[in-house]
Every structure is written in structure tokens, then in C-alpha cells.
Amino acid sequence: MNIQPMKRLLVFVSLALGLMYAQFPPRVDDHFWRKKVVLTIDLREKINVPIEAGQAPYRLYTNYSMDSVTDKSPYSNREGLIVALLKGYKEGKFVGYSPKNLYQQVSFEDFDARSRRIEAGGDAAAEGGEEEGVGGEDEFGADEFGDDVGADAGMEGGIDSPPTAEGGTTPSAETQFPYLKYYRTLIRLIEDRIFDKNRSDMYYDMQYICLVLVDPKGAIPEEDRICFRYIDVMDVLDDTQWRNRANDAQDRSLREIIELRRFRGYVTVVSGEEVRTLDEAELRRTQMVEFEHNLWTF
């Protein structure tokens, strides 16, 4: 008997069930235990970099990697999570909510005007240069393979706009959103950690993705600016490419990466209690893991 096809089938079924549970969380009556958790995800961390393709030194997307003839990717959005969310927000595919009141809707025009005022009031990033810590090299002084791909290919900055059918380029994200650099550092994920008494397993019910304004120079305090309901942005995440810059063999959608938790984040808030240090964040994370483990102790 050939076992290999059976393994593939089991993997497919497991993935399908995982995505199904992401859309249909357990009934409230089946909640044995629940905590509201806020995770902060630093998009500059190595494991998180493919989520946000705009990190300059990594050059995840270039003009040749998105050529319509050689690249067969089914994804329409290929500029990372932040650009995909901002474009969907601008096009009216979903609405935004105030981080201070998640029931209060915020129009894109209000968000855009407020973000542009920060940019117009003084560019806190480098004056005419690159952002601090996001230059042409990574923190070790070179890219992963020790070569300067951007310079060899004749690209400025290493990240080009995707080509259009007419041979030109689409308007760059930086042109549409001149404040983009302020949102490419952190995001927050608001979720419910639920122990389902029927499945006897911990479930992560994602509620919101929030964009965080971070000044590269630190002149402006870090601030949560806009939140999107996860259920509203799932279609956009399905159509957004996650790319491994070291392997062109296969890509993934950002929704798959997020729901399979192929990222690293640290706990910021647990049921309204703010976590102030990384040590405390790790402690709260392990406490929840231990709690789930102890539920199986008889």
C-alpha cells in the first residue's frame, strides 16, 4: 500500500480544518476558559520579515521576481501586509476602527489625513536618506548570502513596483501612502485564547489586526493608529503573497501564515492587564501554556 498519498491527504485535511476553525470559532457555551490577549509583532524580526516585504535590506520583491511570464504566483497583492491592508482600506473593501474604541468606525479619509499631517509636520525619518536601521545592509553588514543583489541588478533601493500589462509600473506604495514608513515596524494582533471543552484544545480566535505608528527616529511616541476586524480582511490576506527570499519553489498566502502562526510575537496585554517588559511577556506566555498543560493533568 502506498502510504505517501495518504500522508498528503492527511496534511490537506488538517490544513482545511485549521482554516475552517479560523472562520468558525467555538460556541460561547463551549468556552471552558478564555483570555483576551494582545500580541505585538515586530516586523523587523527575521521570522516576521516575509510578512512585511517593504523592509528595504531584504529586497523580497523585485521587478524580475514579479514578471508576468516567468512568475506564476496567483496572488494579486505582492507588497506585504501593510500595503495590502492600506490598499484594501482605501478601496473600501473593509472599514477601520479606532484602537481606543473598537466599535467606532474611522473612514480612510480621516486616517489618511491624520497620517499625512504627521509627514507634513516634519519627516522624523532621515532627511533625504534611508531610515535608521533600514539601510542597504542588515544588522550584520550584509544580506544573508553576502552579495549585493540590488546593486548587481541595477535597482535603486532593491524594491521595484510590480510591472503592469502595458510594460509600465503601477504607482508605488510610497507615492500612494507617503507615511508608509511609519507603519512598517509593528503590528498588534488582538485575539481570544479559548480552551474548547469539546475539542479539548486551545483555540486562537483572531479579532483585530492593528497598525502601529512608529517613528524611525523616535521623535514621535509609538501609537496604535487603526484596527481592522480579522474576519473582514481574510479575503485580502488570502490574496496577499508571503515569499521566502531564500527559496522560490513555493509561496504562501499571508492568511495561511498568520493562522498557522508562522510568526513570532510577544504578549502585550492579557485580559486588560498590561505587560511592561519582555521578561514579563515571556512569563505570561508560559503561564498560559502551563495552564493548558495542567488541564490534562488528572
N, C-alpha and C positions, 0 to 999 in steps of 0.2 A: 504494500500500500504506500502510495506517495504521500508523505506527511507534509511536504513543503506547501502544496496548495491549501491544506487545512490551516497551516500557520498563517498564511496570508489572509485567509477568511476570518480567522480569529482577530487578527490585528485590525482588519477593516471594521468588523462588528464592534470591537472595543472603541475605536475612534468614533464610529457613528453614534454609539450610546453616549460617549462623552459629550459630543456636540448636542445631542438631544437633551441631556440633562442641563446643559448650559442655557437652553431655551425654556425648559420646564422644570423649575426648582421644586423641591418637595412641598407638599401641602403644609400649611401652617400647623395643622393638627399633628403632623408627623415630626415636628421640630422637637427633638429631645433636649437640645442645647443650642443656643445661638448667641453670637457676638458680632457686633458691628466693628469692622476693622478698616482702618485706612492704611494703605501701603504707599510708601514713596519709592518711586523707581528712578534711579539716576541713569539717564540715557547715555552717559559717557562711560559707564562700566562695560568691560569687554563683552560680556554675555548679552548686554542690552543694546549694544551699538547697532546691530542689524534692524532693530525696531525703528530707529530714527536714522534714516540714511543721510541726513544732512550734516552729520559730523564730518567736517572737512578733511581731516587727515586720513580717513578710511576710504574715501572715494568708492563707495559701494555701487554707484550707478554712473555710467559714463555714456557718451554718445554711441560707442560701438557695442556696449552691452545691451542697449535697447534698440538695436537696429531691427526693423520690422522683418527683414529677410532671414537673418541668422538667429534671432531670438524668438522663441515660440511661447513665451510666457503668456498665460491667459489673463494676467492681471492688468487692469487699466491704471491703477494708482501705483506708481513706482518711485515715489519720492519720500517714502517713510510715513510714519504715523501722524506726525504733526501736520504736515502739508495735507494729507488725506482728510484729516478732521477739519482743518480750516476751509478747504475747498468744499467739502460737503456742507459745512455750516453756511458758507457764503451762498451756495446754490440752493439752500432751503431744504435739503434732504432731511434735516433734523433741526431741532431747536437747542439753544443753550440755556443753562440755568445758573443763577448766582450761587457761588460757593457758600455765601453767608445765609442763603435761604434757598434750598433746593427745590422749592415749589414756585419760585419766582423766575419767570422766563426773561431772557435777555436777548434782544434782537442782535443779528450780526452787525447791523449799522452802529448800534451803541458800543458793542465790543470793539469794532474796527476803529471807531472814532477815538475811543479811550486809549487804545493801543497806539494809535498814530500820534496822539498828544505826547506820549512818553518819548517817542522817537523825535518829534519836532522840538521837544523841550531840551534836547541835548543828548547826543548819542553817547551813552555811557560806555559803549564798546570802544575799541581802538579807533583813533581818529584817522580815517582813511586806510587803516591797516586791518589785519586779521584780529579775530577775537583772542583774548588771552587764553592760553592753554589749548587753543584750537587752531594751530598753525599748520604749516605744511608737513610737520613731523609729529609723531606721537610722543608720549612722555619719555620714551627710551631713546629718542633721537632719530628714529627711522620707522618705516612701516614694517609690517610683520615679516616680509620677505627681504627687507634690506635694500629695496630698489625704489627709485623714484618714478613710479608708473605715470603719474600725471605729467611730469616734465618730459619723459620719453615720448609720450603720446601727443605732446604739443598742446596740452589742455591748460587753461588758466584756472587754478583752483581745484582741478581734478573732477569737478562735478558739472556736467553739461545738462542743458534742458533736453527732454526727450524729443526726438525728431518727429515731425508730422508727415502726413502722406504727401504734402506738397514739397517736401525736402527742406522746409524751413524749421524753425524751432518754436515750441509753444512758449508763451510768456513765462519767464522764470518765476518760481515761487517767491523769490526775494523781491521781484517787481510788484507782484500782486499783494504781498504782505511784507512791507519793509521792516516791520517789527519782528519778523520771524525768529531772528537770533535770540530774542528774549525768551522764547518758549521751547528751545531745543535742548534744555538741560534736564528738567524734572517733569514727571507727571505723577499724579496721585490716582490710585485705584481704590474706590470705596466699595466694599463688599461685605456680605454677611457670611460668617463662618457658621455653618449649620451641621449639627450631627443628626442625621436622619435615622429615626428609630426603626424604620422598616428596612433600609439598606444596611444599617449598622456601619455607616461610613461618614466621614467628614465631607461636606459639600461646600463649594465656594460659589456663592451666588453673587456675581458681579453686578453692581448697581450703577456706578458712575465712573467715567474717566474724566479727570480734571487736568487742565493745562495750568502750569505754574509759571509765573513771570519771574525770571532770574536775570539780574543784570550781570553780564560777564565781568564787569569791573567792580561790582559790589556797591555801587553808589546808591542803588535803589533797593529797598528791602524786598526779600522774597515774598511773593504774594500769589495765592490761588486766584485765578482770573475768571475761568469759565469751566463749567462742568457739562458733560453730555451723558445722557442716560445710555447705559451699555446696550440695552435692548434696541435703542434707536440707531446705534452706529454699527450694529453687527453686519449689515449688508455692505457698508463701506469697508469694514475690516476684512470681509470676505474677498473684496476686490482689490486689496492692497498687498503688494508683494513684500515678503520677507526674504532677504537674499543673504546667503553666506558668501562673503567676498573671497573665501579660500576654496570654494567648491561650486562650480557652475552646473553640477549634474542635476540638481533638483532644487526648486524653490518651494516656499510655503506661503500660506496666507497669514496675515497678522492675527486674524481671529483664531486660527489654529494654534499659533504660538502662544497667545495670551491664555486661551482656555486650557491648553495643556501645560501652562505655567512654565514655559521655557524662557524664563526671565528671572532676575533677582531683584527683590525689593526688601525694604526694611519697614517694620511696623512703626507707624507714627501715632496712631490713636487706637485705643481699644475701648469700645463702649463709652465714649466720651472722655476717657482718661488719656491725657496727652503724654506721649513718651518723649523724653527730652534728650536722651543720649543713645548712642548706638549700642552701648552695653545693655541698657535697659530694653532697647528694642529686641535684641537677641534673647534676653531673659523672657520677655513676654511671648516671643515666638516659641521658645522651647516649652514654656508653661502650657501653651495650647496643644503642642504636640504631646506632652506628657499627659494632659487631661484626656486627649483622645485615646492614648495608650491605656490609661487606667480604666477607661470604660470597659475594656476587655479583660480586666482582672477580676477573677471570681474568688 
